[in-house]
Amino acid sequence: MNKTVEAFKNMFLDLVSMGKGLVYGFVMIGLLILIGGALLYGILFLRNLMF
């Protein structure tokens, strides 16, 4: 019985950590897109002002 409880506990903890990793990955990709877009917009805007 103890082994079964431990197995379910480990599976649950693995699922929780996989979910955290998925959310973290989406947040990091979103930040990368946001920062890249802001840099591109800023560079193009400054280039448009100068020339």
KENU-168854 format. One record per residue: residue number from 1; residue in one letter; x, y, z of N, C-alpha, C in turn. Coordinates in Angstrom, 3 decimals. Layout:
// KENU-168854
+-----+--------+----------+----------+----------+----------+----------+----------+----------+----------+----------+
: num : residu :       nX :       nY :       nZ :      caX :      caY :      caZ :       cX :       cY :       cZ :
+-----+--------+----------+----------+----------+----------+----------+----------+----------+----------+----------+
: NUM :      a :        X :        Y :        Z :        X :        Y :        Z :        X :        Y :        Z :
...
+-----+--------+----------+----------+----------+----------+----------+----------+----------+----------+----------+
// end
This chain:
// KENU-168854
+-----+--------+----------+----------+----------+----------+----------+----------+----------+----------+----------+
: num : residu :       nX :       nY :       nZ :      caX :      caY :      caZ :       cX :       cY :       cZ :
+-----+--------+----------+----------+----------+----------+----------+----------+----------+----------+----------+
:   1 :      m :    0.830 :   -1.204 :    0.000 :    0.000 :    0.000 :    0.000 :    0.869 :    1.261 :    0.000 :
:   2 :      n :    1.937 :    1.237 :    0.796 :    2.841 :    2.382 :    0.858 :    3.481 :    2.662 :   -0.490 :
:   3 :      k :    3.860 :    1.583 :   -1.196 :    4.488 :    1.764 :   -2.508 :    3.513 :    2.405 :   -3.490 :
:   4 :      t :    2.249 :    2.028 :   -3.417 :    1.236 :    2.599 :   -4.305 :    1.049 :    4.081 :   -4.023 :
:   5 :      v :    0.970 :    4.436 :   -2.736 :    0.807 :    5.849 :   -2.358 :    2.021 :    6.649 :   -2.811 :
:   6 :      e :    3.209 :    6.097 :   -2.620 :    4.433 :    6.782 :   -3.042 :    4.467 :    6.959 :   -4.557 :
:   7 :      a :    4.033 :    5.945 :   -5.295 :    4.024 :    6.028 :   -6.760 :    3.073 :    7.130 :   -7.223 :
:   8 :      f :    1.864 :    7.186 :   -6.636 :    0.912 :    8.228 :   -7.015 :    1.424 :    9.612 :   -6.620 :
:   9 :      k :    2.069 :    9.689 :   -5.463 :    2.626 :   10.967 :   -5.014 :    3.708 :   11.439 :   -5.986 :
:  10 :      n :    4.591 :   10.521 :   -6.386 :    5.650 :   10.887 :   -7.332 :    5.085 :   11.291 :   -8.696 :
:  11 :      m :    4.054 :   10.571 :   -9.160 :    3.428 :   10.930 :  -10.437 :    2.802 :   12.312 :  -10.358 :
:  12 :      f :    2.129 :   12.602 :   -9.254 :    1.509 :   13.909 :   -9.074 :    2.560 :   15.018 :   -9.051 :
:  13 :      l :    3.662 :   14.793 :   -8.316 :    4.722 :   15.802 :   -8.254 :    5.369 :   15.999 :   -9.620 :
:  14 :      d :    5.529 :   14.922 :  -10.387 :    6.073 :   15.034 :  -11.744 :    5.143 :   15.852 :  -12.636 :
:  15 :      l :    3.838 :   15.604 :  -12.535 :    2.881 :   16.369 :  -13.340 :    2.897 :   17.845 :  -12.969 :
:  16 :      v :    2.998 :   18.133 :  -11.677 :    3.044 :   19.535 :  -11.230 :    4.294 :   20.209 :  -11.768 :
:  17 :      s :    5.444 :   19.526 :  -11.681 :    6.680 :   20.142 :  -12.167 :    6.663 :   20.297 :  -13.690 :
:  18 :      m :    6.041 :   19.361 :  -14.418 :    5.917 :   19.502 :  -15.868 :    5.036 :   20.693 :  -16.212 :
:  19 :      g :    3.954 :   20.888 :  -15.479 :    3.083 :   22.045 :  -15.698 :    3.800 :   23.353 :  -15.438 :
:  20 :      k :    4.596 :   23.395 :  -14.366 :    5.376 :   24.595 :  -14.062 :    6.367 :   24.882 :  -15.178 :
:  21 :      g :    7.016 :   23.851 :  -15.680 :    7.978 :   24.022 :  -16.770 :    7.306 :   24.525 :  -18.034 :
:  22 :      l :    6.116 :   24.027 :  -18.324 :    5.376 :   24.467 :  -19.505 :    5.013 :   25.942 :  -19.393 :
:  23 :      v :    4.497 :   26.335 :  -18.231 :    4.124 :   27.736 :  -18.013 :    5.358 :   28.621 :  -18.089 :
:  24 :      y :    6.466 :   28.191 :  -17.470 :    7.712 :   28.955 :  -17.500 :    8.197 :   29.122 :  -18.940 :
:  25 :      g :    8.100 :   28.059 :  -19.732 :    8.519 :   28.128 :  -21.128 :    7.682 :   29.119 :  -21.920 :
:  26 :      f :    6.353 :   29.079 :  -21.721 :    5.489 :   30.029 :  -22.425 :    5.798 :   31.463 :  -22.010 :
:  27 :      v :    6.062 :   31.681 :  -20.720 :    6.381 :   33.031 :  -20.246 :    7.688 :   33.511 :  -20.865 :
:  28 :      m :    8.700 :   32.650 :  -20.911 :   10.002 :   33.044 :  -21.466 :    9.900 :   33.330 :  -22.966 :
:  29 :      i :    9.165 :   32.495 :  -23.710 :    8.991 :   32.733 :  -25.146 :    8.216 :   34.035 :  -25.371 :
:  30 :      g :    7.190 :   34.269 :  -24.557 :    6.419 :   35.512 :  -24.666 :    7.276 :   36.737 :  -24.408 :
:  31 :      l :    8.124 :   36.670 :  -23.377 :    9.015 :   37.795 :  -23.083 :   10.012 :   38.014 :  -24.214 :
:  32 :      l :   10.522 :   36.926 :  -24.782 :   11.462 :   37.042 :  -25.897 :   10.802 :   37.738 :  -27.083 :
:  33 :      i :    9.574 :   37.341 :  -27.416 :    8.858 :   37.967 :  -28.528 :    8.578 :   39.434 :  -28.221 :
:  34 :      l :    8.160 :   39.720 :  -26.984 :    7.848 :   41.096 :  -26.596 :    9.086 :   41.996 :  -26.672 :
:  35 :      i :   10.204 :   41.531 :  -26.108 :   11.432 :   42.331 :  -26.112 :   11.966 :   42.487 :  -27.535 :
:  36 :      g :   11.919 :   41.395 :  -28.317 :   12.377 :   41.472 :  -29.711 :   11.529 :   42.441 :  -30.520 :
:  37 :      g :   10.223 :   42.395 :  -30.329 :    9.335 :   43.319 :  -31.042 :    9.574 :   44.765 :  -30.639 :
:  38 :      a :    9.782 :   45.003 :  -29.349 :   10.035 :   46.369 :  -28.876 :   11.358 :   46.898 :  -29.436 :
:  39 :      l :   12.382 :   46.049 :  -29.466 :   13.671 :   46.477 :  -30.031 :   13.550 :   46.774 :  -31.520 :
:  40 :      l :   12.872 :   45.906 :  -32.242 :   12.691 :   46.116 :  -33.672 :   11.906 :   47.395 :  -33.925 :
:  41 :      y :   10.831 :   47.600 :  -33.179 :   10.027 :   48.813 :  -33.329 :   10.867 :   50.053 :  -33.021 :
:  42 :      g :   11.637 :   50.000 :  -31.936 :   12.475 :   51.143 :  -31.559 :   13.518 :   51.461 :  -32.606 :
:  43 :      i :   14.174 :   50.449 :  -33.138 :   15.211 :   50.658 :  -34.157 :   14.601 :   51.254 :  -35.428 :
:  44 :      l :   13.473 :   50.689 :  -35.867 :   12.828 :   51.200 :  -37.069 :   12.294 :   52.608 :  -36.863 :
:  45 :      f :   11.781 :   52.903 :  -35.663 :   11.260 :   54.236 :  -35.369 :   12.384 :   55.275 :  -35.369 :
:  46 :      l :   13.511 :   54.941 :  -34.735 :   14.639 :   55.878 :  -34.704 :   15.206 :   56.080 :  -36.107 :
:  47 :      r :   15.260 :   55.003 :  -36.875 :   15.768 :   55.129 :  -38.254 :   14.850 :   56.019 :  -39.082 :
:  48 :      n :   13.553 :   55.928 :  -38.842 :   12.595 :   56.749 :  -39.568 :   12.732 :   58.228 :  -39.160 :
:  49 :      l :   13.038 :   58.493 :  -37.895 :   13.207 :   59.867 :  -37.456 :   14.466 :   60.515 :  -38.047 :
:  50 :      m :   15.524 :   59.732 :  -38.155 :   16.800 :   60.292 :  -38.606 :   16.846 :   60.501 :  -40.119 :
:  51 :      f :   16.222 :   59.615 :  -40.872 :   16.364 :   59.700 :  -42.348 :   15.067 :   60.046 :  -43.004 :
+-----+--------+----------+----------+----------+----------+----------+----------+----------+----------+----------+
// end
